[in-house]
Amino acid sequence: MIWYNKPEIWSEDNNSVYVRVEGYTDFWRVTHYDFVRDNGHFFYQGQASDFVASVKVTGQYKDLYDQAGLMLRLDERNWIKAGIEYVDERQHISAVVTRDFSDWAVCPQSHNPSSVYLRLTRRHDSVRIDYSFDDFTYQMLRLAYFPPYVAVQIGLMAAAPDGGGFDVTFERFAVLDIS
């Protein structure tokens, strides 16, 4: 796997990756905020065919917009990030789909789960984003268009747009080819 915007502090051990997310990092393009940011942390591998990617994410979110999860990326103008995002002192299951402009969908979680399981399925021209709190019962958050039949980057994403950073652990990241 390769880092895009490698954090200063991180480690990899067996089936987990620990990251000390650096502050003032983000992935966003234009919409509502009128800025472009492409300096979040992304630890990825290449994937040329359809796949299912999954991971367990456990973060110590504390500041507005602290976020961690999965990212699928073609380039700086075409990507999807999904995971937990901390807004109004509450964790939200979150997805941002970007095709030149970012859009954002959230599902508030009043119980602030200790961990979330994410599954991202790319099949032809679509990406399905599912989440779970027990790794058995999954809910669909979003189904989005993504350019088909092109090689992409898939991996772990974390950012802290407004705060000083936080700690996150990713466990059991896997990519299963389904072509």
C-alpha positions as a Markdown table, in Angstrom:
| # | Residue | x | y | z |
|---|---|---|---|---|
| 1 | Met | 0.0 | 0.0 | 0.0 |
| 2 | Ile | 1.1 | 3.6 | -0.7 |
| 3 | Trp | 0.5 | 6.8 | 1.2 |
| 4 | Tyr | -1.0 | 9.9 | -0.3 |
| 5 | Asn | -0.3 | 12.7 | 2.2 |
| 6 | Lys | 1.5 | 10.4 | 4.7 |
| 7 | Pro | 0.9 | 11.4 | 8.3 |
| 8 | Glu | 3.9 | 12.0 | 10.5 |
| 9 | Ile | 2.9 | 9.3 | 13.0 |
| 10 | Trp | 1.4 | 6.0 | 11.9 |
| 11 | Ser | 2.1 | 2.3 | 12.3 |
| 12 | Glu | 1.0 | -1.0 | 10.8 |
| 13 | Asp | 0.8 | -4.2 | 12.8 |
| 14 | Asn | -0.7 | -7.5 | 11.6 |
| 15 | Asn | -4.2 | -6.6 | 10.5 |
| 16 | Ser | -4.4 | -3.0 | 11.8 |
| 17 | Val | -3.2 | 0.4 | 10.9 |
| 18 | Tyr | -2.9 | 3.2 | 13.5 |
| 19 | Val | -2.9 | 6.8 | 12.4 |
| 20 | Arg | -2.4 | 10.0 | 14.3 |
| 21 | Val | -4.4 | 12.2 | 12.0 |
| 22 | Glu | -2.9 | 15.6 | 11.5 |
| 23 | Gly | -4.9 | 18.8 | 11.9 |
| 24 | Tyr | -6.2 | 21.0 | 9.1 |
| 25 | Thr | -6.4 | 18.1 | 6.6 |
| 26 | Asp | -9.3 | 17.4 | 4.4 |
| 27 | Phe | -10.7 | 16.1 | 1.0 |
| 28 | Trp | -13.3 | 18.5 | -0.4 |
| 29 | Arg | -14.1 | 20.3 | -3.7 |
| 30 | Val | -15.8 | 23.7 | -3.9 |
| 31 | Thr | -19.5 | 23.1 | -3.0 |
| 32 | His | -20.9 | 25.4 | -0.2 |
| 33 | Tyr | -17.4 | 26.2 | 1.2 |
| 34 | Asp | -15.9 | 27.5 | -2.0 |
| 35 | Phe | -12.5 | 25.9 | -1.5 |
| 36 | Val | -10.6 | 22.9 | -2.6 |
| 37 | Arg | -8.6 | 20.7 | -0.2 |
| 38 | Asp | -6.7 | 17.6 | -1.1 |
| 39 | Asn | -4.4 | 17.1 | 1.8 |
| 40 | Gly | -6.1 | 14.4 | 3.9 |
| 41 | His | -4.4 | 11.1 | 4.6 |
| 42 | Phe | -5.0 | 8.2 | 2.2 |
| 43 | Phe | -3.3 | 4.8 | 2.5 |
| 44 | Tyr | -4.3 | 2.9 | -0.6 |
| 45 | Gln | -3.7 | 0.1 | -3.2 |
| 46 | Gly | -4.6 | 0.0 | -6.9 |
| 47 | Gln | -7.5 | -1.9 | -8.2 |
| 48 | Ala | -8.4 | -2.4 | -11.8 |
| 49 | Ser | -11.6 | -4.4 | -11.6 |
| 50 | Asp | -14.8 | -4.5 | -9.6 |
| 51 | Phe | -14.4 | -5.2 | -5.9 |
| 52 | Val | -15.8 | -5.2 | -2.3 |
| 53 | Ala | -13.6 | -3.3 | 0.2 |
| 54 | Ser | -14.2 | -3.5 | 3.9 |
| 55 | Val | -12.7 | -2.2 | 7.1 |
| 56 | Lys | -13.5 | -1.7 | 10.8 |
| 57 | Val | -12.8 | 1.9 | 12.0 |
| 58 | Thr | -12.3 | 3.0 | 15.6 |
| 59 | Gly | -11.6 | 6.7 | 16.1 |
| 60 | Gln | -11.2 | 9.2 | 19.0 |
| 61 | Tyr | -13.2 | 12.0 | 17.2 |
| 62 | Lys | -13.3 | 15.2 | 19.2 |
| 63 | Asp | -13.3 | 18.2 | 16.8 |
| 64 | Leu | -15.8 | 19.4 | 14.2 |
| 65 | Tyr | -15.5 | 17.3 | 11.0 |
| 66 | Asp | -13.0 | 14.8 | 12.3 |
| 67 | Gln | -13.4 | 11.9 | 9.9 |
| 68 | Ala | -12.1 | 8.4 | 9.0 |
| 69 | Gly | -13.2 | 5.6 | 6.7 |
| 70 | Leu | -12.7 | 4.2 | 3.2 |
| 71 | Met | -11.9 | 6.2 | 0.1 |
| 72 | Leu | -12.1 | 5.3 | -3.6 |
| 73 | Arg | -10.2 | 7.6 | -5.8 |
| 74 | Leu | -9.6 | 8.1 | -9.5 |
| 75 | Asp | -7.9 | 11.5 | -9.3 |
| 76 | Glu | -8.3 | 14.8 | -7.4 |
| 77 | Arg | -11.6 | 15.5 | -9.1 |
| 78 | Asn | -13.3 | 12.1 | -8.9 |
| 79 | Trp | -13.5 | 10.3 | -5.6 |
| 80 | Ile | -15.7 | 8.9 | -2.8 |
| 81 | Lys | -15.0 | 8.9 | 0.9 |
| 82 | Ala | -17.3 | 7.2 | 3.5 |
| 83 | Gly | -17.1 | 6.6 | 7.2 |
| 84 | Ile | -17.7 | 8.5 | 10.4 |
| 85 | Glu | -17.6 | 12.2 | 10.5 |
| 86 | Tyr | -18.0 | 14.2 | 13.8 |
| 87 | Val | -20.5 | 17.0 | 13.6 |
| 88 | Asp | -22.3 | 18.9 | 16.3 |
| 89 | Glu | -20.7 | 16.6 | 19.0 |
| 90 | Arg | -22.2 | 13.5 | 17.4 |
| 91 | Gln | -20.9 | 10.9 | 15.1 |
| 92 | His | -22.5 | 10.7 | 11.6 |
| 93 | Ile | -22.2 | 7.9 | 9.1 |
| 94 | Ser | -21.0 | 10.1 | 6.2 |
| 95 | Ala | -20.4 | 9.9 | 2.5 |
| 96 | Val | -19.0 | 12.5 | 0.1 |
| 97 | Val | -19.2 | 11.8 | -3.6 |
| 98 | Thr | -17.0 | 14.1 | -5.8 |
| 99 | Arg | -17.2 | 14.5 | -9.5 |
| 100 | Asp | -15.6 | 18.0 | -9.9 |
| 101 | Phe | -17.9 | 19.2 | -7.0 |
| 102 | Ser | -18.3 | 17.5 | -3.7 |
| 103 | Asp | -21.7 | 16.5 | -2.2 |
| 104 | Trp | -22.3 | 15.3 | 1.3 |
| 105 | Ala | -24.8 | 12.9 | 2.9 |
| 106 | Val | -25.0 | 12.1 | 6.6 |
| 107 | Cys | -26.9 | 9.8 | 8.9 |
| 108 | Pro | -26.6 | 11.0 | 12.6 |
| 109 | Gln | -25.8 | 8.3 | 15.2 |
| 110 | Ser | -27.1 | 9.4 | 18.7 |
| 111 | His | -25.2 | 6.5 | 20.4 |
| 112 | Asn | -21.7 | 7.6 | 19.1 |
| 113 | Pro | -20.6 | 4.0 | 18.3 |
| 114 | Ser | -17.2 | 2.9 | 19.5 |
| 115 | Ser | -16.5 | 1.4 | 16.0 |
| 116 | Val | -18.1 | 1.2 | 12.6 |
| 117 | Tyr | -17.7 | -1.4 | 9.9 |
| 118 | Leu | -17.7 | -0.1 | 6.3 |
| 119 | Arg | -18.2 | -1.9 | 3.1 |
| 120 | Leu | -17.8 | -0.3 | -0.3 |
| 121 | Thr | -18.8 | -2.3 | -3.4 |
| 122 | Arg | -17.8 | -1.1 | -6.9 |
| 123 | Arg | -19.7 | -2.8 | -9.7 |
| 124 | His | -19.5 | -1.5 | -13.2 |
| 125 | Asp | -20.6 | 2.2 | -13.0 |
| 126 | Ser | -21.9 | 2.2 | -9.4 |
| 127 | Val | -20.5 | 2.2 | -5.9 |
| 128 | Arg | -22.6 | 1.0 | -3.0 |
| 129 | Ile | -21.7 | 2.2 | 0.5 |
| 130 | Asp | -22.9 | 0.1 | 3.5 |
| 131 | Tyr | -22.2 | 0.3 | 7.2 |
| 132 | Ser | -22.7 | -1.8 | 10.3 |
| 133 | Phe | -22.1 | -1.6 | 14.0 |
| 134 | Asp | -21.7 | -5.4 | 14.5 |
| 135 | Asp | -20.2 | -6.6 | 11.2 |
| 136 | Phe | -23.4 | -8.8 | 10.6 |
| 137 | Thr | -26.3 | -6.4 | 9.8 |
| 138 | Tyr | -25.4 | -3.9 | 7.2 |
| 139 | Gln | -27.4 | -0.8 | 6.1 |
| 140 | Met | -27.0 | 0.9 | 2.7 |
| 141 | Leu | -26.1 | 4.6 | 3.1 |
| 142 | Arg | -25.7 | 5.5 | -0.6 |
| 143 | Leu | -25.6 | 4.2 | -4.1 |
| 144 | Ala | -23.5 | 6.5 | -6.4 |
| 145 | Tyr | -22.3 | 6.7 | -9.9 |
| 146 | Phe | -18.5 | 6.3 | -10.5 |
| 147 | Pro | -16.7 | 6.0 | -13.9 |
| 148 | Pro | -16.7 | 2.4 | -15.0 |
| 149 | Tyr | -13.8 | 0.2 | -16.3 |
| 150 | Val | -10.9 | 2.4 | -15.0 |
| 151 | Ala | -8.2 | 1.5 | -12.5 |
| 152 | Val | -8.7 | 3.3 | -9.2 |
| 153 | Gln | -7.1 | 3.6 | -5.8 |
| 154 | Ile | -9.0 | 2.1 | -2.8 |
| 155 | Gly | -7.9 | 2.4 | 0.9 |
| 156 | Leu | -8.1 | 4.1 | 4.3 |
| 157 | Met | -8.9 | 7.8 | 4.6 |
| 158 | Ala | -8.7 | 10.2 | 7.6 |
| 159 | Ala | -8.8 | 13.9 | 8.0 |
| 160 | Ala | -9.2 | 16.6 | 10.7 |
| 161 | Pro | -10.3 | 19.8 | 8.8 |
| 162 | Asp | -10.9 | 22.1 | 11.7 |
| 163 | Gly | -9.1 | 20.6 | 14.7 |
| 164 | Gly | -5.7 | 19.6 | 15.9 |
| 165 | Gly | -6.0 | 16.0 | 14.9 |
| 166 | Phe | -7.0 | 12.7 | 16.5 |
| 167 | Asp | -6.2 | 9.0 | 16.7 |
| 168 | Val | -7.8 | 6.3 | 14.6 |
| 169 | Thr | -7.3 | 2.6 | 14.1 |
| 170 | Phe | -8.3 | 0.7 | 11.0 |
| 171 | Glu | -8.7 | -3.1 | 11.4 |
| 172 | Arg | -9.1 | -5.9 | 8.9 |
| 173 | Phe | -8.9 | -3.8 | 5.7 |
| 174 | Ala | -9.6 | -6.1 | 2.8 |
| 175 | Val | -10.3 | -5.8 | -0.9 |
| 176 | Leu | -12.1 | -8.8 | -2.7 |
| 177 | Asp | -12.0 | -8.8 | -6.5 |
| 178 | Ile | -15.6 | -9.6 | -7.8 |
| 179 | Ser | -15.0 | -9.2 | -11.5 |
